[in-house]
Amino acid sequence: EPDNARAAQDSATCFVRMGQLAEAESALRTVVAMQPDNTEALEDLAVLLVVGKRWDEAEELFRRALDHAPARADTRMKYALALMHHGDVARATQEMETTLRQFPEFAEGHYHLGLLHLRLQRTEDAAAQFEQAARLKPDFADAWFRLALVRAAQGRNEEAREPLMNAVRLAPERKEFVDELNRLFPPP
């Protein structure tokens, strides 16, 4: 049975990559039926249901996943992002703050909390979260970039320079990073 469940989960991943979401959902439901405690399958199915705008069922699956593995920071973050996607930014923010109290070194969590703060127009809080994410994970180009964008939007271009340079250094292929650098600090 574990081999069949693994094969079904692998099939679901392939179906998602091919854009065949109904088939992916069916495969994940098979996995969950065989292994009701499979946290990864529960959260993957929940994410698919969020995309399909079937919120109530998705939230129940996230709750089950969290009941089985309350110490999984990734699951908590996905749940918070699903709440945000559903339009409940306040609950998403609460969930992410709770997650970060448990997992203060979770760089991706700080980054996503920063995005939530931006949605709530809390720019200083957002900047603090992006900065923390970048400190925890110095190669996190998107965290550096978001910090630079916030500082630039606040009219603090000189404070945006270093984070923006870090973002460009880490991901020179990202056109939006280079474009922002050239916009804020035009070459001579």
C-alpha positions in Angstrom: 0.0 0.0 0.0 2.8 2.6 0.7 4.2 2.0 -2.8 0.8 2.5 -4.3 0.3 5.7 -2.4 3.7 7.0 -3.4 3.0 6.2 -7.0 -0.4 8.0 -6.8 1.3 11.0 -5.2 4.0 11.0 -7.9 1.2 10.9 -10.5 -0.5 13.8 -8.9 2.7 15.8 -9.2 2.9 15.0 -12.9 -0.7 15.9 -13.5 -0.2 19.3 -11.8 2.8 20.0 -14.0 0.7 19.1 -17.1 -2.1 21.4 -15.9 -4.5 18.4 -15.4 -5.8 19.5 -12.1 -8.9 17.2 -12.0 -6.6 14.2 -12.5 -4.2 15.5 -9.8 -7.1 15.9 -7.4 -8.2 12.3 -8.1 -4.7 10.9 -7.5 -4.3 12.9 -4.3 -7.7 11.7 -3.0 -6.5 8.2 -3.6 -3.4 8.9 -1.5 -5.4 10.4 1.3 -7.8 7.4 1.2 -4.9 5.0 1.5 -2.9 7.1 4.0 -5.2 9.5 5.9 -2.3 10.9 7.9 -0.1 11.7 4.9 0.5 15.4 5.7 2.1 16.2 2.3 -0.9 14.7 0.4 -3.4 16.5 2.6 -1.7 19.9 2.1 -1.2 19.3 -1.7 -4.9 18.5 -2.1 -5.9 21.5 0.0 -3.8 23.8 -2.2 -5.5 22.3 -5.3 -8.9 22.9 -3.7 -8.0 26.5 -2.9 -7.1 27.0 -6.6 -10.4 25.5 -7.5 -12.2 27.9 -5.1 -13.4 25.1 -2.8 -12.4 26.8 0.4 -14.4 25.0 3.0 -13.0 21.6 1.9 -9.5 23.0 1.6 -9.6 24.5 5.1 -10.7 21.2 6.5 -7.8 19.4 4.8 -5.3 22.0 6.1 -6.7 21.5 9.6 -6.2 17.8 9.3 -2.7 18.3 8.0 -1.9 20.6 11.0 -3.4 18.1 13.4 -1.1 15.4 12.1 2.0 17.5 11.9 1.7 20.7 14.0 5.4 21.3 13.9 5.6 21.7 10.1 6.3 25.3 9.3 5.8 24.8 5.6 2.2 23.5 6.2 1.4 26.4 8.4 2.8 28.9 5.8 0.7 27.2 3.1 -2.4 27.5 5.2 -1.7 31.2 5.9 -1.2 31.8 2.1 -4.4 30.0 1.4 -6.2 32.2 3.9 -4.7 35.2 2.1 -5.8 33.8 -1.3 -9.3 33.4 0.2 -9.2 37.1 1.1 -8.8 36.7 4.8 -5.7 38.7 5.2 -6.2 39.3 8.9 -6.4 35.6 9.7 -3.6 34.9 7.4 -1.4 37.4 9.3 -2.4 35.9 12.6 -1.6 32.4 11.4 1.8 33.5 10.0 2.6 35.4 13.3 1.7 32.3 15.3 4.0 30.2 13.0 6.9 32.6 13.4 6.5 32.5 17.2 7.1 28.7 16.9 9.7 28.9 14.1 11.5 32.3 14.5 14.3 31.2 12.1 11.8 30.5 9.2 13.0 33.0 6.6 10.2 32.2 4.1 7.7 32.8 6.8 9.1 36.3 7.6 9.0 37.0 3.8 5.4 36.0 3.5 4.4 37.9 6.7 6.1 40.9 5.0 3.8 40.5 2.0 0.8 40.3 4.3 1.9 43.5 6.0 2.1 45.2 2.6 -1.5 44.1 1.9 -2.5 45.8 5.1 -0.4 48.8 4.2 1.9 48.4 7.2 5.1 49.3 5.4 7.5 49.5 8.4 6.3 46.1 9.6 6.7 44.7 6.1 10.3 46.1 5.8 11.2 44.6 9.2 10.0 41.2 8.0 11.8 41.4 4.7 15.0 42.4 6.5 14.6 39.6 9.0 14.1 37.1 6.1 17.2 38.4 4.3 19.3 38.2 7.6 18.2 34.6 8.2 18.8 33.6 4.6 21.4 36.0 3.0 20.9 34.4 -0.5 17.1 35.2 -0.4 17.1 37.6 -3.4 13.3 38.2 -3.3 13.5 39.3 0.4 16.3 41.8 -0.4 14.3 43.1 -3.4 11.1 43.6 -1.5 13.0 45.4 1.3 14.5 47.7 -1.4 11.0 48.3 -2.9 9.6 49.3 0.4 12.4 51.7 1.2 12.2 53.2 -2.3 8.4 53.6 -1.9 9.0 55.4 1.4 11.4 57.8 -0.5 14.4 56.3 1.3 16.4 55.5 -1.9 19.8 55.5 -0.2 18.5 52.8 2.2 17.2 50.9 -0.8 20.6 50.8 -2.5 22.3 48.0 -0.5 19.3 45.6 -0.5 18.7 46.2 -4.2 22.4 45.6 -5.0 22.2 42.4 -3.0 19.2 41.3 -5.0 20.9 42.0 -8.3 24.1 40.3 -7.2 22.2 37.2 -6.2 19.9 37.0 -9.2 21.3 39.1 -12.1 19.0 37.3 -14.5 15.9 38.8 -12.9 15.1 41.7 -15.2 12.8 43.4 -12.7 15.7 43.6 -10.2 18.0 45.2 -12.8 15.3 47.5 -14.1 14.6 48.8 -10.6 18.3 49.3 -9.9 18.6 51.4 -13.2 15.4 53.3 -12.3 16.5 54.3 -8.8 20.2 54.7 -9.6 20.5 55.5 -13.4 23.9 54.7 -14.8 26.0 57.8 -15.7 
